[in-house]
Amino acid sequence: MSVFAFVGIDIIADSGSPNLTVQGLLNGVTVATDILNTSSGTFVTANAVSLNGLAVDELIITGDRNDTNAVGFANLQVGPVPEPASIALFLGGAAVLGAARRRQAR
């Protein structure tokens, strides 16, 4: 599976304001969980809080168990997760540039 970061989702309820639970998993292990609030008759963007920026490979979205309202989804927003090698390459390049600049200043 591909690794991604959950950013948010546009959600709507037909009536009431049921909560949705978004559970993020990585390799089958729960990373974090967000509880998102819906709005009756209007799409709202619910942004990730606990999951924001965390690497996951699976999302499980569930609604209130005691609520019979229908909930619609649109625009599931995910983002890329930087690979450790990319971060290391960036930091290594920044260190080389910093050392070169320091040498020029002398």
N, CA, C and O of each residue as an XYZ file, in Angstrom:
424
protein
N       0.828     -1.188      0.000
C       0.000      0.000      0.000
C       0.867      1.244      0.000
O       1.996      1.225      0.490
N       0.340      2.314     -0.546
C       1.036      3.594     -0.549
C       0.833      4.303      0.777
O      -0.228      4.206      1.393
N       1.851      5.008      1.202
C       1.788      5.784      2.439
C       1.392      7.207      2.085
O       1.886      7.773      1.110
N       0.497      7.782      2.881
C       0.031      9.142      2.649
C      -0.276      9.794      3.988
O      -0.226      9.141      5.030
N      -0.592     11.081      3.957
C      -1.004     11.815      5.154
C      -2.432     12.283      4.957
O      -2.740     12.914      3.946
N      -3.306     11.988      5.900
C      -4.692     12.449      5.850
C      -4.723     13.923      6.221
O      -4.200     14.320      7.263
N      -5.340     14.738      5.361
C      -5.414     16.182      5.580
C      -6.809     16.584      6.044
O      -6.946     17.328      7.015
N      -7.841     16.101      5.364
C      -9.205     16.452      5.730
C     -10.195     15.847      4.762
O      -9.823     15.132      3.832
N     -11.474     16.145      4.994
C     -12.539     15.598      4.163
C     -13.726     16.548      4.213
O     -13.998     17.159      5.246
N     -14.428     16.671      3.095
C     -15.678     17.437      3.058
C     -16.809     16.465      3.355
O     -16.940     15.438      2.689
N     -17.628     16.788      4.353
C     -18.695     15.876      4.773
C     -20.005     16.634      4.963
O     -20.011     17.836      5.227
N     -21.117     15.905      4.823
C     -22.459     16.472      4.984
C     -23.355     15.399      5.603
O     -23.182     14.210      5.337
N     -24.311     15.826      6.428
C     -25.302     14.904      7.002
C     -26.675     15.318      6.502
O     -26.923     16.501      6.268
N     -27.584     14.332      6.334
C     -28.929     14.683      5.868
C     -29.746     15.364      6.965
O     -30.610     16.187      6.662
N     -29.492     15.042      8.217
C     -30.136     15.730      9.340
C     -29.301     15.473     10.587
O     -28.548     14.501     10.653
N     -29.437     16.330     11.551
C     -28.636     16.181     12.765
C     -27.182     16.502     12.485
O     -26.842     17.025     11.423
N     -26.342     16.192     13.426
C     -24.903     16.429     13.287
C     -24.122     15.255     13.860
O     -23.470     15.382     14.896
N     -24.189     14.108     13.184
C     -23.453     12.952     13.712
C     -21.946     13.156     13.615
O     -21.462     13.860     12.729
N     -21.226     12.548     14.513
C     -19.768     12.587     14.473
C     -19.244     11.430     13.647
O     -19.838     10.352     13.621
N     -18.149     11.657     12.985
C     -17.444     10.604     12.260
C     -16.102     10.386     12.936
O     -15.453     11.334     13.379
N     -15.699      9.142     13.007
C     -14.396      8.812     13.556
C     -13.504      8.364     12.405
O     -13.867      7.469     11.642
N     -12.338      8.988     12.283
C     -11.360      8.614     11.257
C     -10.152      8.043     11.974
O      -9.470      8.730     12.733
N      -9.907      6.777     11.715
C      -8.790      6.076     12.341
C      -7.723      5.863     11.281
O      -7.998      5.285     10.229
N      -6.516      6.323     11.547
C      -5.406      6.143     10.622
C      -4.515      5.003     11.070
O      -4.129      4.923     12.236
N      -4.193      4.123     10.140
C      -3.347      2.968     10.455
C      -2.110      2.960      9.565
O      -2.146      3.427      8.426
N      -1.040      2.434     10.089
C       0.189      2.207      9.332
C       0.630      0.778      9.624
O       0.928      0.430     10.766
N       0.668     -0.036      8.589
C       1.005     -1.462      8.716
C       0.092     -2.170      9.717
O       0.541     -3.031     10.474
N      -1.197     -1.799      9.716
C      -2.176     -2.457     10.567
C      -2.228     -1.969     12.001
O      -3.024     -2.474     12.793
N      -1.389     -0.988     12.356
C      -1.336     -0.459     13.719
C      -1.909      0.969     13.716
O      -1.544      1.794     12.880
N      -2.805      1.237     14.660
C      -3.410      2.570     14.750
C      -2.346      3.606     15.092
O      -1.613      3.461     16.070
N      -2.272      4.664     14.263
C      -1.335      5.757     14.465
C      -2.009      6.846     15.302
O      -1.430      7.340     16.269
N      -3.225      7.212     14.928
C      -3.985      8.240     15.640
C      -5.432      8.180     15.171
O      -5.744      7.534     14.170
N      -6.314      8.860     15.905
C      -7.736      8.897     15.583
C      -8.237     10.338     15.696
O      -7.886     11.056     16.632
N      -9.055     10.744     14.739
C      -9.715     12.054     14.775
C     -11.217     11.851     14.829
O     -11.746     10.942     14.190
N     -11.908     12.691     15.589
C     -13.366     12.711     15.590
C     -13.793     13.990     14.888
O     -13.450     15.092     15.316
N     -14.550     13.832     13.797
C     -14.936     14.958     12.952
C     -16.428     15.236     13.118
O     -17.232     14.311     13.223
N     -16.784     16.502     13.138
C     -18.177     16.917     13.264
C     -18.772     17.201     11.898
O     -18.126     17.823     11.054
N     -20.007     16.748     11.671
C     -20.709     17.016     10.424
C     -21.701     18.148     10.636
O     -21.908     18.609     11.758
N     -22.305     18.586      9.554
C     -23.314     19.637      9.613
C     -24.502     19.204      8.763
O     -24.326     18.622      7.692
N     -25.687     19.482      9.233
C     -26.903     19.085      8.526
C     -27.134     19.954      7.302
O     -27.246     21.175      7.408
N     -27.205     19.310      6.127
C     -27.574     19.994      4.895
C     -26.509     20.851      4.260
O     -26.770     21.456      3.220
N     -25.316     20.938      4.830
C     -24.253     21.776      4.287
C     -22.930     21.014      4.347
O     -22.586     20.430      5.375
N     -22.198     21.026      3.243
C     -20.875     20.427      3.270
C     -19.956     21.281      4.142
O     -19.931     22.505      4.016
N     -19.216     20.638      5.010
C     -18.204     21.312      5.811
C     -16.884     20.576      5.609
O     -16.861     19.361      5.411
N     -15.806     21.316      5.660
C     -14.491     20.699      5.571
C     -14.011     20.407      6.985
O     -13.846     21.317      7.797
N     -13.794     19.150      7.265
C     -13.285     18.727      8.566
C     -11.811     18.392      8.393
O     -11.459     17.448      7.685
N     -10.959     19.163      9.038
C      -9.521     18.975      8.905
C      -8.985     18.011      9.954
O      -9.498     17.931     11.070
N      -7.960     17.294      9.577
C      -7.300     16.375     10.503
C      -6.639     17.174     11.613
O      -6.111     18.262     11.384
N      -6.674     16.627     12.805
C      -5.993     17.247     13.951
C      -4.917     16.270     14.436
O      -3.724     16.514     14.260
N      -5.345     15.179     15.040
C      -4.396     14.180     15.552
C      -3.633     13.492     14.417
O      -2.465     13.136     14.575
N      -4.300     13.306     13.272
C      -3.679     12.619     12.134
C      -2.880     13.549     11.223
O      -2.171     13.079     10.333
N      -2.984     14.848     11.431
C      -2.376     15.811     10.526
C      -0.866     15.593     10.397
O      -0.131     15.688     11.379
N      -0.423     15.304      9.195
C       0.998     15.138      8.905
C       1.578     13.774      9.234
O       2.760     13.536      8.986
N       0.771     12.867      9.791
C       1.278     11.542     10.134
C       1.158     10.593      8.945
O       0.205     10.666      8.170
N       2.119      9.721      8.816
C       2.110      8.738      7.732
C       1.136      7.612      8.057
O       1.208      7.008      9.127
N       0.227      7.335      7.130
C      -0.718      6.221      7.260
C      -0.811      5.508      5.910
O      -0.465      6.074      4.873
N      -1.280      4.267      5.938
C      -1.526      3.562      4.683
C      -2.961      3.056      4.594
O      -3.336      2.395      3.625
N      -3.769      3.375      5.623
C      -5.163      2.954      5.625
C      -5.969      3.897      6.516
O      -5.507      4.319      7.576
N      -7.190      4.221      6.063
C      -8.129      5.004      6.868
C      -9.381      4.179      7.091
O      -9.880      3.535      6.168
N      -9.887      4.197      8.309
C     -11.173      3.575      8.616
C     -12.084      4.691      9.102
O     -11.803      5.339     10.110
N     -13.185      4.913      8.376
C     -14.124      5.988      8.706
C     -15.425      5.357      9.172
O     -16.046      4.586      8.442
N     -15.834      5.687     10.391
C     -17.072      5.151     10.954
C     -17.904      6.294     11.522
O     -17.371      7.332     11.914
N     -19.225      6.086     11.562
C     -20.131      7.084     12.116
C     -20.622      6.684     13.485
O     -20.309      5.603     13.984
N     -21.405      7.576     14.094
C     -22.018      7.263     15.379
C     -22.852      5.997     15.244
O     -23.637      5.882     14.303
N     -22.707      5.081     16.127
C     -23.430      3.813     16.063
C     -24.924      3.986     16.343
O     -25.732      3.195     15.856
N     -25.301      4.992     17.109
C     -26.702      5.186     17.470
C     -27.411      6.200     16.572
O     -28.558      6.561     16.834
N     -26.744      6.658     15.525
C     -27.316      7.687     14.650
C     -27.730      7.050     13.330
O     -26.947      6.318     12.724
N     -28.947      7.317     12.879
C     -29.440      6.722     11.631
C     -29.355      7.683     10.453
O     -29.891      7.391      9.384
N     -28.695      8.817     10.626
C     -28.579      9.791      9.548
C     -27.626      9.297      8.462
O     -26.661      8.582      8.732
N     -27.924      9.696      7.237
C     -27.010      9.419      6.131
C     -25.941     10.511      6.108
O     -26.220     11.673      6.401
N     -24.732     10.127      5.761
C     -23.613     11.070      5.700
C     -22.979     10.938      4.329
O     -22.737      9.832      3.846
N     -22.708     12.091      3.701
C     -22.056     12.092      2.395
C     -20.623     12.562      2.511
O     -20.296     13.375      3.375
N     -19.766     12.049      1.639
C     -18.361     12.417      1.609
C     -18.022     12.999      0.245
O     -18.575     12.581     -0.772
N     -17.134     13.940      0.231
C     -16.583     14.471     -1.016
C     -15.184     14.981     -0.713
O     -14.905     15.408      0.407
N     -14.326     14.939     -1.680
C     -12.994     15.531     -1.556
C     -12.202     15.032     -0.361
O     -11.874     15.808      0.536
N     -11.896     13.760     -0.344
C     -10.983     13.227      0.664
C      -9.617     13.819      0.346
O      -9.087     13.612     -0.746
N      -9.052     14.545      1.283
C      -7.808     15.271      1.041
C      -6.646     14.556      1.717
O      -6.617     14.397      2.938
N      -5.699     14.133      0.904
C      -4.502     13.477      1.415
C      -3.289     14.186      0.833
O      -3.384     14.871     -0.185
N      -2.173     14.016      1.478
C      -0.945     14.646      1.009
C       0.205     13.657      1.060
O       0.100     12.615      1.707
N       1.290     13.971      0.391
C       2.455     13.080      0.405
C       3.177     13.145      1.746
O       3.102     14.145      2.460
N       3.857     12.090      2.065
C       4.686     12.042      3.265
C       6.135     12.017      2.798
O       6.508     11.144      2.014
N       6.963     12.957      3.262
C       8.365     12.952      2.824
C       9.068     11.657      3.228
O       8.899     11.164      4.343
N       9.852     11.123      2.311
C      10.606      9.917      2.605
C      11.836     10.289      3.423
O      12.409     11.359      3.219
N      12.249      9.425      4.343
C      13.430      9.732      5.159
C      14.676     10.027      4.322
O      15.482     10.879      4.693
N      14.839      9.326      3.191
C      16.009      9.565      2.345
C      15.983     10.975      1.759
O      17.032     11.609      1.642
N      14.815     11.472      1.391
C      14.694     12.826      0.854
C      15.066     13.855      1.906
O      15.751     14.835      1.611
N      14.618     13.635      3.124
C      14.938     14.558      4.213
C      16.441     14.545      4.484
O      17.046     15.601      4.665
N      17.049     13.357      4.513
C      18.484     13.237      4.760
C      19.278     13.915      3.649
O      20.277     14.582      3.921
N      18.846     13.751      2.402
C      19.516     14.387      1.277
C      19.442     15.906      1.385
O      20.429     16.599      1.141
N      18.277     16.418      1.748
C      18.113     17.863      1.919
C      19.033     18.380      3.033
O      19.726     19.380      2.847
N      19.042     17.709      4.175
C      19.870     18.156      5.302
C      21.357     18.075      4.964
O      22.132     18.953      5.344
N      21.756     17.015      4.246
C      23.152     16.900      3.822
C      23.555     18.033      2.889
O      24.639     18.598      3.030
N      22.694     18.366      1.942
C      22.974     19.476      1.025
C      23.036     20.806      1.747
O      23.889     21.641      1.446
N      22.134     21.008      2.703
C      22.144     22.255      3.478
C      23.434     22.365      4.289
O      23.984     23.459      4.419
N      23.925     21.253      4.836
C      25.167     21.266      5.610
C      26.357     21.618      4.723
O      27.225     22.391      5.128
N      26.402     21.055      3.513
C      27.497     21.348      2.585
C      27.480     22.820      2.192
O      28.524     23.472      2.167
N      26.290     23.345      1.884
C      26.188     24.766      1.532
C      26.588     25.656      2.705
O      27.255     26.672      2.510
N      26.192     25.289      3.907
C      26.562     26.076      5.090
C      28.058     26.062      5.322
O      28.641     27.091      5.663
N      28.692     24.902      5.140
C      30.143     24.804      5.319
C      30.877     25.617      4.261
O      31.874     26.273      4.564
N      30.391     25.578      3.021
C      31.032     26.346      1.946
C      30.914     27.848      2.208
O      31.862     28.600      1.983
N      29.775     28.268      2.673
C      29.570     29.689      2.970
C      30.445     30.140      4.135
O      30.985     31.246      4.126
N      30.577     29.286      5.119
C      31.404     29.609      6.272
C      32.873     29.739      5.850
O      33.590     30.622      6.321
N      33.307     28.837      4.950
C      34.689     28.876      4.473
C      34.953     30.159      3.686
O      36.039     30.731      3.783
N      33.958     30.620      2.898
C      34.115     31.851      2.121
C      34.210     33.081      3.034
O      34.912     34.040      2.717
N      33.512     33.045      4.152
C      33.486     34.194      5.062
C      34.838     34.414      5.746
O      35.125     35.518      6.208
N      35.650     33.389      5.810
C      36.948     33.516      6.495
C      37.933     34.221      5.667
O      39.073     34.413      6.092
